[in-house]
Amino acid sequence: MNILKKYNDDSIKFVNTYKANNYLNKNFFKNKLEKEILFLNNFNEKNKPNFLYQKQSNKRNLGIDFARIIAIYLIINHHILYHGGPLFGTKQLTFENNLLIFFNTLFCSGVNIFGIISGFVGYRTHKYSNIIYLLIQTSFYNFGIAYFFKKMKPKTVANLEYFLYPLFITDYWYFNAYFILYFFLPLINMGIQSMDKRGMGIFNLSIFLFFSCFNQIKHYSITLSRDFFNFANGFNYIWLLILYFFGGYFGKYNNVKYKNNEFINILVSFSIILFVTFLRNIIIIYKLKHYNNDNGMKVEYTAPSCVIISISFIIFLSRLNIQATFLQKIISFFSPLTFGVYLIHNHLLVRIYVIKDKYSWLLKYSSFKCILLEFVESLKIFILCSFIDYIRLLLFKIIRIREICIFIQSLLYKIGNRIIFLFEFIIQIN
């Protein structure tokens, strides 16, 4: 009886051991993969290097949300002045032309503000679902607006298939540049988080002096007249990378709130903005007189004046203490719609058939009234495009696009981890 019991116990033990080993063999890759995903996505304080760990406040900075609204409004104003006709419809070196150049210099800072904001809020986290969402949104508008023009005015769209590929639309250069930059951000964020305040300050000052100030030599030298840094006046991802570093610095260390001295904050910030804009205007007038060519000066995001104006806006707006409930609601409503406003009003067909040379009528009025009416027209575009994008936002929520993007991200992580583990397994075997 004891022998039979011992035999049964040994048999059961053998079967259980076999099942356990078989289970482990079948789930070897699965368990390894889960550990890799856990290691990559769920760093805890114990395993995380000290230089990567920094406790962050989850409270949203309404001033930065307001900066998004200001930035897109400045960009719309710039497009109306530059592409709409007024800027090139005036005679050079006249008071009217100088005034329009002055305001256009101010408006051009909107693009840099967007670039700095991306670093201000983006250095803390990095989610591929965000860039997937932006790609879907860009594709939606790129093809949707083209389809609308095709139905309304068939002759305006020769090839509808061309608009299926938003990354090939040059008018969406900012999104294209940001799309490329986004894949390098994990390493860039590690660099920003590992640097101390002094080291990062020296680094940002160095790239500002070298890539912005020194880059201006091309405008005043015959032998160095070409774009030797290949920045294309800021229309590429390299310049967005520099702006991202600026934003990371201010996002990490510029956390002071003015309570009793907000007036001083406003006064100092706007004094710097107006002074630098005026100085830039003097430089352009000088270039007109001596070189008779200012095309490269009107839209140049790498210019020191444009950088200083943008940084001044960020410092001023990020430190605002917005307490009024109705202002908080307005800012919270319009801020998520700013990228959609950019996509709609800057679409290739909208640019050609709605904006280009369509605002020359503003020149019929006096200089200051022309600027005032231009502000009103920009506000109309902003409100209309915001309304359209709000409908798009509701549609995306119904379809649950955000959840789909998160699912795609997790799927890509799993595929990537399997491929990496497969390579590691092959290397270990060899």
Secondary structure as UniProt FT lines:
FT   HELIX           2..26
FT   HELIX           28..41
FT   TURN            45..47
FT   HELIX           50..52
FT   HELIX           62..82
FT   HELIX           87..89
FT   TURN            92..93
FT   HELIX           95..107
FT   HELIX           109..122
FT   HELIX           128..152
FT   HELIX           154..156
FT   HELIX           160..164
FT   HELIX           166..168
FT   HELIX           170..172
FT   HELIX           173..182
FT   TURN            183..184
FT   HELIX           185..194
FT   HELIX           197..208
FT   HELIX           209..213
FT   HELIX           214..219
FT   TURN            223..224
FT   TURN            228..229
FT   HELIX           232..234
FT   HELIX           237..253
FT   HELIX           262..291
FT   HELIX           295..298
FT   TURN            301..302
FT   HELIX           304..318
FT   HELIX           325..334
FT   HELIX           335..337
FT   HELIX           338..345
FT   HELIX           348..350
FT   HELIX           351..355
FT   TURN            356..357
FT   HELIX           360..364
FT   HELIX           367..399
FT   HELIX           401..429
//
